[in-house]
Amino acid sequence: MSSLDDAAVLEGERNHSSTAPRLWLGGLAASAAWLAAAALTALWPEGEEWVRTGEFASLLAVVGGALAFAVPLLRLFGAAGERLRAAAPWLVVLALGVIGWELVTAKLDLLPRPFFAPPQALLEVYLDEWPRLLECTVASLQLLLLGYGIGAFVGFVTGVSIGWSRAVGYWVHPVLRLIGPLPATAWLPIAFFAFPSSWSASVFLIALATGVPVTILTWSGVAGVNPAYYDIARTLGASSRFLVLKVAVPAAMPHVFVGLFMGLGASFAVLVVAEMMGVKAGLGWYLQWAQGWAAYANMYAALLVMALVCSSLVTLLFKARDRLLAWQKGLLKW
């Protein structure tokens, strides 16, 4: 056993010694790229003066300095150092992308204005417009989470009912086949006419976009449970309620989460369209307002915020799935 332990220790030291130079090279290359972006932004004269160029160059320099400072420290932490090494190519590419963006917009004026804004214009939007962006983000989250929550709950209950009861499936399945293929946005004229406010109509549309895939996938999961599970549970004296809650639903959860992911993606699209069409607050409304005033820097800034919010919500849902379905952790990647 001692020889095996010694071999494992030697293998770990060999891996560490081979990883350390790559960590140094990757981290220093990323740091140099961000510092080069800061130098170019600060020193290259602009075709038109931008207010936040100095602040943007300082921000780039801080990122580059932080990477240079982090490299020797992260050698002490194996997991963090490995993540930095894995992210180093992306950090370099992002820095080169910022350099190219800065050159073709602020420095060389190769792209027409105001349609293409330089990165410091987005920084100006975030520094000056953050109260309005924050208000719109909160409004979008409230609308999205309420509609998504209602749609997920109704879809889950409906899917379990169809999968468990033939009588429910007889009446609900034809309706689902009729309205399911229709995109939720097709109901916009009816929803805005039938509901008392555009906000409530938007909640309905988001719930509809979420509920259909959740219903279908939950139904599929419940209907596909191995009948042997029910037979074993009945042999042990299980009631119908126990069969539904303790056998059918847990076995169908992988399908349920697939439906939740599909519903979340559909709800993002409906949210933006609904806010553009009638809701008077939110990121979709902000995009429409920015486009109407030809404030394209504001539009790009809102798009970036929207991308981060949507990606964060999907990440949270994946973490919830990995926690609840530990035996399937890693089967779906994000």
N, C-alpha and C positions, 0 to 999 in steps of 0.2 A: 504493500500500500504506500510505503514511503517513496518508493521509486516513481509510482504513478503521480503522487502529489508533487514531487520534484519536477516531473515532466510538465505537469500542468502549470506550475509556477514559471518554468522557463518559457513555455509557450505564451503565457500572458505577458511576460517581460518582452519577448520578441515582438508580439503584436503592438505593445505600447511603444517600443522603440521605432517601429516602422510607421506608426500613426503620427508620432510627434513631429517629424519633419514635414509631413503633409499638412498638419494643422498649422505649423508656422508659415509655410508657403502660401496656403490658401488664405489664412487670416491677413497676412501682410499684403498679398495681392489685392484683396478686397479693400483694405485700408488705403493702399496707394491709389486705387481707382477712385474712391470717394474723395480723397484729398485732391486728386487731379481735377475732379469735377468742381470742387470748391475753388481751386485756383483759377480755372477757366472762367467760372461764373464771375469771380471778383475782378479779374485783371483784363479780360477781353472786353474792348469797348462795344457798347450796344448800339444798334441802329436807332433805337428809340429808348429813352430812359424809362426804366421801370422802378417803381417806388420801393419794392421789397427785395431788390437784388442783393443788397448787403446782408439782410437777414437770411436770405436763402443760402448765400455763400457760407455764412456762419453755421447754418444748420448742417450743410454738407460737411464742413470741417469738423463739427462735433461728432458726426457719424463716423468719419474716417478716424478721428482720434480715439473714439470709444473702441473701435475695432482693434486698433493698434495696442491699446491699453489692455484689452480683454484677452489677447492671444496668450501672453505668458501666464495670466491668472488661470485661464481655462485648462491649462496643462495639468493643474492640480485636480480637476474635476473631470473624470473620464466621460460621463454621459454628456455634459454640457460641451466639452471640447469636441466630441464626436459630432454633435449637432452643428457646431460652428463649421467643422470641416466639411460636412455634407452640404451646408448652405453657402459655402464660400463661392462656388461657381455662380450661383444665382445672385449673390451680392455683387460680384464683379459685373455680371451682365446688367443688373439694375443700374449700377453706376455708369456704365457705358451708355445705357439707354438715356439716362438723365443728361449726359454730355451731348449725345446726338440731338435730343429734344431741345436743349438750350441753344445749340448751334443753329439749327434750322429755323428757330423762331426768334429768340431775342437777339442773337449775335449777327446772323447773316440775312435775316428777313426773307428766307426762301419760301415760306408758306404764307398765304394771304391772311390778312387780318380783317376782321376780328375773329374769323372762324377757328384759327389755331392760336391758342394762347401759350406763352412760355410757362415753365413750372413756377416761377416766382409770382405769376399772376394768380395761380391757384393758392399759393401761400398767402397772398394778400386777401383773397376771399375768405380763407379760414381764419385769418387774424381779425378781419373787419366784420365778417358776416356770421361769426360763430353763434351768436344768440339766435338768429333766425334759422340757421342750419340745425341747431340743437332742437329748437321748437318743432321744426318740420320732421326731424328724425323721431322725436317722441310721438308726434301725431301719427306718423306712419306705423310705428311699432304698436301703438294702441289699436289702430284699425286692423293691422295684420294679425296680431295675437288674438284679438277677440273673434274675428272671422275664422281664423285657423282653428282656434279652440272649439268653436261651435261646430264647424264642419268635421273636425276629427272625431268629436264625441258622437255626433249624429251618425257619421259614417261607420264608426266602430259598432255602435249598437245595431244599426241596420244590417251591417255585414254579418254580425253574429246571429241575428234573427233569421236572415235568409239562409245562412249555412246550417242552422240547427233545425228550423221548422220548415217543412214542405209547404204548409199552408201560407206562411208569410212569403216564401219564395214564389208561390203561385201568383200572388197579387203584386208583389213589388218588382219581381224580375222584369216583366214587360215594360214597366215604367222606367226602370233603370236602363234598359236597352234603348228606349226612345230618347231619353234626355242625356244619357251618359256620353255619347259621341259628340254632342254639341259643345263647342267651347263656351266657357262661362261668359266671355265678353259678348257673345251673341244675345245674351239676355239683358244687355245694357238698356235698350229702350223700354222694355217692359219693367225692369227693376226700378228705374228712375221715375217711371210713371206710377207704379203700384205702391211704392214706399213713401212715407211722409217726408223724408229728407234724403239728400244724396249720401249722407254718411251711413244711414241705415241700409240704403240700397247697396252701398259698397260692402258692408258687412255681409249681406246676403250673397253677393257675388263671390266674395272670397270664400265663404263657407261652402258654396256650391262647388267651386273649383277644387276645394280640399276634400269635400265629402265623397265625391264620386270615386276617385281612385282608392280612398280608404275603404269605402264600402266594398268595392270589387275585390280588392286584395284580401280584406278580412273574410269575406264570404269564401273566397278560394281557399284560404288557410283553414277555416273551420270545416269546410266540406272535404278537405283532403286529409283530415286526421285519420290515422290508422284505426279501423274499427276494433282491432284487438285491444286497444287502450280502453275503449268503452266496456268491452266484455269483461276485462279484468276488474275494472272499477265496479261494475254491477255485481260481479261475483263477491266482492268485498262489502256489498250493501250500500253502494253509493246512490244518492238521490239524483234526480235530473238536474237540480241546481248545482250539485257538486260536479256532475259531468260537464256542465257548461263552464263553470268558473274555474275548476281545478284541472280539467283535462283538455277541453276544446280550446279555450282561450290561451293557455300557456303554449300549447302545441302550434297555435296559429300566429304567435307573436312575430316570428320572422317575416311572415307575409304582411302583418299589420305594419311593421316598420317600413317595409318597401312602399306600402301605400302612403304612409306618412311622409316619406321623402318625396314621392311623386306629388302629393298634395301641396307640400311646402313650395316646390318649384313652380307649380301652377299658380299658387297664391301670390307669388312675387309679381308675375306678369299681370294678373288681374288687379293687384294693388296699384301698380303704376298707371294702368289704363283708367281705373276708376278715379284716381286722384287727378289725372289730367282732364277727365271729362266733367267732373262735377264737385268733388270735394275741395274745400277752400283751404286746406292745409295739408302738409306732408311733402315728402321728397318728390313725388310725381308732380304735385302742384308747383313745387319750386323749379323743376325742370321746365315745365310749361311757361312759367313766368320768365325764367332766364332766357329761353328761346325767343319769347315775344319781344324782349328788350335787347336782343342781340348781345346778351351778356354771356358769351360762350365760356369764359373762365368760370363763371358761377355754375354753368351747366356741367362742365367737366368735374368741378369740385363735388357737386351733388352726386354725379355718377360714381365717383370714387367712394363717397360715403355709403351710397346704396350698395355697392359691391362688397364693402367691408361688413355691412350689417347683414346682408344675405348670407355671405360666407360664414360669418360667426354663428348665425342661427342654425345653419346646416351642421356646423361643427358641434354645436351643443346637442343637436339631435343624435348625431353619431355617438357622442360620448354617453348619452342616455341609453342608446341601443347597446353599446359595449358593456355597460354596467348591468343592464337587465338581462341581456343574452350573453352571459360571459362565455358560454360554451361555443358561441359563434364569433367571438372576437377575432377580428382580422380577416373575416371572409369578405366583408365589404370595406373598401378603402375610400378615404377622403383626404 
